Amino acid sequence: MAQELKLDFKSMPKIELHAHLTGSISRQCLHEIWEIKKAAGETDLEDPLVVMPPGRHDYDLTTFFPLFSSYIYNLVNDAPSLELSTRSVVRDFAADGVVYLELRTTPRAMPTAGLDKAGYVAAVLQAISGEEQALAQTLHARLILSIDRRNTLDEALEVIALAKEFRDKGVVGVDLCGDPTKGDVALFTPAIKQAKAAGLKVTIHFAEAEASASEAELSTIMSWVPDRLGHVIHVPETVKRHITARKGIGLELCLSCNVHAKMIVGSFEAHHFGEWWCVDGPVVVPCTDDVGVFGSPLSNEWRLIQEHFKLRREEILGLARKGIEVIFADDAEKARLREIMW
Ligand SMILES: CNc1ncnc2c1ncn2[C@@H]1O[C@H](COP(=O)(O)O)[C@@H](O)[C@H]1O
């Protein structure tokens, strides 16, 4: 029996579907970018290893979002740092045994570096494909473009336009993310409708905080018929039934993020993964969210799942393979994954 439980989670081929690009940059990589800029006299920022000391993962929702707006975005603010960090993120996922990666990012203009939002998306896609080639095709990656909850409708429509523009180059869908205490999601209905009409896939941050879990918000989001939902924490029973009835909807669950950021009450064993993973209908996919901040690579998320929920080897492998059904890439990619996943 003990033998049966033994699984090398790093070698196990894995799918990552909920990884924010900027939040996935390792502290070491941020430090290297800072060193280059410091040597060139291009930054007054403090060393990332001081701002985000190694081993510190207890960011909650009030300290987490400012980390980006007031620090990381000021460090990763030009084409070279964007390329270096994107390639490093892809490489880190590959080294952790990820064979299919959907990164997501919020298109961000970098005016001082002469990059507009389209330039940003093009640079990220180029860095991803450069790294894919360097990795000799073990990992395939796609990109999701994020709308931020603080966006205006026009800004959201711009994200959809970019997703359409770059669809042939690796963009597969759109996301709605950002500080859950901000914004009114109903504003984005026309944007999400446009995305769906264009055949783009849709994933939405769903009920990740009480502030973003009102009945009105959740029913607006469900009315969009999203392909996947992220986090899925503060969900009333009626909405749970609605989700369960949506056969094949993907649920991107992020254990370490939710525990470290105190988004759930209690620790790992209290995580709603335990409630959802064996429900017939939705497809649960364990994901990292922001491995650069919360420090738990995908292999460790699976280890935590085994430790706290006592899944058997076959249940783990079956769940990992089930994720193939809800990736946003095409059938050829699904077929490749069915070949290589255990
Ligand atoms: C608790 N988990 C989360 N909930 C909501 N939004 C999140 C998030 N983690 C990250 N982001 C969103 O992703 C951006 C960073 O990556 P990109 O610059 O887009 O690549 C953050 O600024 C935030 O808007």
The ligand as an ORCA input file, in Angstrom:
! r2SCAN-3c Opt
* xyz 0 1
  C      -5.057     35.949     -5.240
  N      -4.937     35.744     -6.627
  C      -5.252     36.669     -7.556
  N      -6.507     37.168     -7.629
  C      -6.812     38.131     -8.541
  N      -5.932     38.653     -9.394
  C      -4.679     38.194     -9.343
  C      -4.282     37.187     -8.438
  N      -2.978     36.940     -8.612
  C      -2.563     37.774     -9.595
  N      -3.581     38.534    -10.025
  C      -3.554     39.592    -11.058
  O      -2.433     39.357    -11.904
  C      -1.568     40.492    -11.926
  C      -0.131     40.044    -12.014
  O       0.134     39.360    -13.211
  P       0.155     40.047    -14.647
  O       0.780     41.411    -14.515
  O      -1.248     40.121    -15.134
  O       1.009     39.136    -15.478
  C      -1.896     41.234    -10.621
  O      -1.617     42.607    -10.723
  C      -3.383     40.960    -10.433
  O      -4.160     41.885    -11.161
*
